[in-house]
Amino acid sequence: MNVASGRPARVCLVMGEESGDQLGAELMKSLKERLGADTVFTGLGGERTQALGLKSFFDMSDVSVMGLSAVLARLPLIVKRVYQTVDGVIAADPDVLVIIDSPDFTHNVAKRVRKRAPHIPIVGYVSPSVWAWRPGRARKMRAYVDELLALLPFEPQAHERLGGPRTHYVGHPLSENVHALRPAAGERSRLRDGSPVLLVLPGSRGNEITRLLPVFKDAVAKTAAQQENLEILLPAVAHLEDRIREAIADWPVKPQIVFGVKAKRAAFRRAHAALAASGTVSLELALAGVPMVIAYKVDWFFRRLKDLNAIFKFSSVDSMVLPNIVLGEKAVPEFLDDDADPDTLSSHLVDLLKDSPERARQQAAFARLDAAMRLPDGYSQSRAAADVVIQCMTAPPVSEGP
């Protein structure tokens, strides 16, 4: 074992945003159970991991930024923090380095650690979406990632096909919290009672809001015109409140905006259908049993890449909706760019807000998700992840060059 006899295990965790901090905290708990409460944790983390004892090199908020403009504005500091993190990992000389999500930051750290300290095993936690975008990244990762922990059940096969690192499915956090998304008795009313609830989910990034809300406005208005007593809920992240309120000020049928995880989950438990942007929210909706219509509009840059896709083969899947990819079927209708027009979206929503064959078909497909995403009995996501991390500590790196 790489852990020297007579001393506590040393684990370095490096993450760059809140979701990674949540994964890291649960992993720390499982590693402490297996390796001992005296395990030493260093690296880069947020409030949750620091509360469990991780000594962070600096404040994670320095690198936790979203959007091209925000990254460019802070680029000199981010570059500085990459090198500072690398220096910190080398100085700590851990028994294993675990990089968690935020690939633009964490993978740059891992590449440099591998060059300077090739004896340190490296585990990647959360696979980049190589199965959908820039598949060549999979093979390149083999040079600096020894084991990869995947949140989606199809990702190990995708990496094997693409020549990526050895990949292990360890479960998705949503699968362990489905009870918070699914309604208790009486919480979701019967459709025949005549008061349906529609969720509107335009995304969690400013550019998504800008592109989708005008289309959603007209789609919701057309839907409400055909559906009496329609209640519309819009779960939103707090930092976009002002932008969303401004955007819906002229909606003829205004949604009720709800904030926070607790309110969002309550909305999911009440909802009968949803109009949503593509993303992880589609998996949340499916696990909650909420039929949906997915829409997405890309910006001019990515639209240009989409136009070049046939030449350069940047994308390798024919769906952008996670439940469709997990199930291997087009259970959820999805509309991209010009196809995401108000008439089309409204037509599908009206169908989903009644006891229709389309509604029944989606619900039947969602019922198969649990089995598709289930881990072996007795395993939690954090335990499955900890098993791989500990195995990586017991053997030398097995990565290969690009």
N, C-alpha and C positions, 0 to 999 in steps of 0.2 A: 504493500500500500504506500502511496506517496506521502501519507501523513507520518512524520517522524515519530518513533516510539517515545512515549513519555511527555509529549506536549499536545495541547489542544489542536484540533483541526483548524485550518485557516481557509476561509472562503471569502472570495471577492465577488461582490455583486455590483453590476453597473447597469443603470437604467436611466431613462431620460424624460419620463412623464408619469403622470398619476396612475394610469392603468398598469404600467410596469411596476410601480411601487406596490400596488395591491398584490400582484403575482409574487413579487419578491418577498413580501411579508409572510404570505402563506408558505412559501418555500422555506424561509428561515425557520418557521415553527416546526416543519417536518424534519429539517436537517438537525435541529437541536434535539429532537426526539431520538434520532438515529445516531448522531455523532457525539451527543453530550451537550449539556447546558453551557459548558465552558467553551464551546466553539467560538472562534474569533471571526467576526464579520466586519469587513472594511469595504470601501468602494464609493459608489455614488448612489444615493437613495433619497427618498422623501420622508415625510413625517411618519408613515407606518413602519418602514424598515428601521428608521432611526430610533423609534420608540421601542423596538425589539432589540436594540443594541448595536446596529450597524453604525460604524464611525465613517461619516461621509466626508469626502475630500473637500467638498464645497457645497453650496446651496444648489439643489437640483434645478431650481427655477431659472438658473443662468442658461440652461440648454433646453428647457422645456418650452419650445416655441412652435407655432403652427403657421403655415403659409409662407410662400416664397418671399414676400416683402418683409415679413417679420424676421425670417432667417437671414436675409441679406443685411438688414439693419443691425443685426447682432453678430454677424459672421466673424469679425475679428475676435470677439470674446469666445465664441463657440470653438474656433480653432485653438485658441489658447487653452480652453478647458479640455479639449481632446488630449493635448500633449501633457497637461497637468494630470489628467486621469491615468494616462499611460505610465507616467513617472510614479504615480501613487501605487499602481498595481505592481510594477517592478519592485518598488521598495518593500511592499508587503510580502512579496514572494509567496503567494497563496498556494494551497494544494489544488485549487481549481478556480477558474474565473468563469462566472456566469453572466453573460450579457443578455439583457431582457428588453425585447422590442426596440423601438426607436432606432431602426437600423442605420439611418443616416449618421447618427452619432456613435452608437455602440459598436457597429461593425468597423468604423474607422479606428476605434480604440483597439478592437481585437486584432486587426491586421498589424498594428504597430507593436502590440504585445507579442504576437507570434514571432515577429522579426527579431525583437530584442531578447525575448525569453522563451524560446521554443519548447522548453521543458514544462511550461505551465499548461495543463489541459484546459481547453476552452469549450464551454457548453453554450449554445444559443437557445434562448427561450423565446418562442414565438417565431414562426417562419415568415419571412417576407413573402408577399404574394407572387412568387415566381411562376406559379401555375397560371397566372393571368397576365403578368406584366414583366417584361425583361427576363425571360426564362434563363438566359445565360448567367444570371447571378447565382443560380444553384451550383453550377460546377465551380465557379470562382470561390464560393464559400468553403469548399473543401480544403483550401489552403490555410484557413485559420479557424474553422469550426470543426471540432472533433465529434460532437454529438449535438443533434438538433431536436428540441422539444416542440412538437406541433400541437396546435389547438384544434385542428380540424382533421377528421378521420381519413380524408383522402390525401393528405399532404405527404405521408411517408411514401406512398406509391408515386406521387408526382416527383419527389426528389430522386427516387430511384430511376425513374424514366429520364429525368433531366441530368443525371450524373451529379447530384448534390451530395451533401454529407449524410452520414447515417442518421435517420430520422425516426423519432418515436412519438406516437400519438399518446398524449397525456391527458386529454380531455379539455373541455372548454369551460371557463368559469360560469357561463350561463347555464350549463347543464346541471351544475351543483346548486343553482339558485332558482330553479324553475318554479318552486313553490311560491316564490314572491311574485311571479308573473301570471300564474294561473288562478282563475277565480274560485273563491269559496262558494258554497251553495247560496244562490240568490244574488251573488255579486254582479254577475252579468245577466241582464234581463233577457227574457225570451223575445225573439224578433217579432213574434205575433202580438206582443203587448204594445207595439207601435211607437216605441221611443228609442230608435237605434242610436248608437254612439259611433262616430267616425273619428279616428285619429288622423291628424295631419302632422307629418314628420319630415320637414324640409332639409334636415341635416344639421350638423353641429359646427360647420365652418361658415365663415362669412360669405365666401364666394358661392357656396351651395345655396345659401339663403337668397342671394341676389339673383341667381339664375332660375331658381325653381319657384319661389313664392308667386311671381306674376302668373305663371301657368297654373299653379295650385289654386290661386284665387278664382280663376274662371272655372276650373274643374269643380271646385267645391260649390260655387254658385249654381252651376248647372245640375249638380247632384241634389242640392237642397231644393231646387225647383221641382224635382220629381219625387222627393221623399219628405213627407210631412214629419214634423216634430224631430228633425235631425239635430242631435247635439254634437258639436264639434269641439274636440280637445286638441290643443297643440302643446305637447311637452317641449320645453326649451331649456337650453343651458343659460345660466344667469348672465354670462358675459355678452350674450347676444340679445338681451331683453330689449334694449332701446331700438336696435335695428329691426327687430321683429315687430314691435309695437308700431313703429313708423310704417313698416311695409304693409301691415294689415289695417291701417287706419281707414282706408277707403274700400275695404271689402264689404260687399252688400250683405254677406252673412258672416259675421265675425266669430272666430273661434275663441274659446276660453283658453288662455295661456296658463300652463301649470309648470312649476319649477321644482327642481330637486328630484333625487332618485326615488324617494318614497311616493311623491305625487305622480311621478311617471309610471311607476309600477301599478299604482292604483288605477291609473287611466288605462293601462294595458288590460287589467283584469275586468274592466267594464266594457271595453271596446268590442264592437261587432265587425268592424272592417277598418282598413287603414290605407292611406295614400302616403307613400314614403319614398325618400331618396334611397339610392342603393348604398349598402354598407352593413355593418354589424347589426343594425336595427332590424334588418330583415330576418335575421336568425332569432332575435328576441321575439319578434312578432310571431314567427312560426312556432316557437316553443310555447308561447302564450296561447296558441290556437286561434290567432286573429288573421283571417284571410286578408290579402293585401294586393295592391297594385303598386309596382315599383317604377319610378321614373328617374332619369338622370340626364343632365345636360352638362357636357364638358366644355372647358374654355377653348379659346381659339387655338392654343398651343397643342393641347391634347387632341383636339379635333383634327389638326393637321397630321399628328402622328397616327390617328385612327385611319386617315385617308391613305397613309403610307404602309399600313399594317400588312397588306397583301404582299408588299415587296420585302419588308424587313422582318415580318413575323414577330412583332413585339408581343402579341397576345396569343394565347393558346387555348382558350376556352370559349364556348359559345353562349355563356350566360354570365351575368355580373351579379347574380343573386345567390347568396350563400346557401339557402335551403335547396335551391335547384342543383347546385354543384354537389352538396353533400348527398342528396337523394339520387342524383344522376338522372333527373328528369325535369322537364319544364313545368313544374307545378304552379309556379307563380308567374303571372304575366309581367313582362318588363318592357319598357319603352325608352329608347335612347334618342336624345337630341330632337330632331324634327318630328319623330314618331310620337314623342311625348306631348301631344296636343290636348287641349281641354276636352274636346268632344270624345276622344278615344278614352281618356282617363275616366271621365264621368260615366261613360257607358259601362265600363267594367265595374266601377264602384256601385252603381245602381244595382247591378246584378248581384254583387256580393252582399248588399244590404237586404236581401230577401232569401228565402229558403230555395235557392236555385241549385241546379246541378253543378255549376262552377264553384259555388261556395262549398258544397259537399265534397267536391273533388280536392280542393285545397285542404280542407280539414282532414280528409282521409290521408293525404300525403304527409301532413304535419304529424299525424299519429305515428308515423314510421320513423320520425327523427330520433326519438328517445333510444330506440334500438341501434340506430346507426351511430350514435354518439356515445353510447354507454361504455364505460370502462369495466374491466373484470370485477366481480363481486369483491367488496372489501377495499377497493382502491378509490381514493380521492385524487383529484388533480395534483395537489401538492405532494402526496405520497408517491404517485407515479413519477413526478418530476424529480423528487429527491432520490428515488432509486437510481435514475440515470446519472444524476450528478455524482452520487457516491461511487457508482461503477466507473465513472470517468476518472475518479480520484485513485482508483486502484490499478490503473494501467497507463502506460505511456501514450502520448498523442498518436492518433492513427490517421491524421489528416494527410491529404495528398496535395501536390502542387496543382495549380490551375491547368 
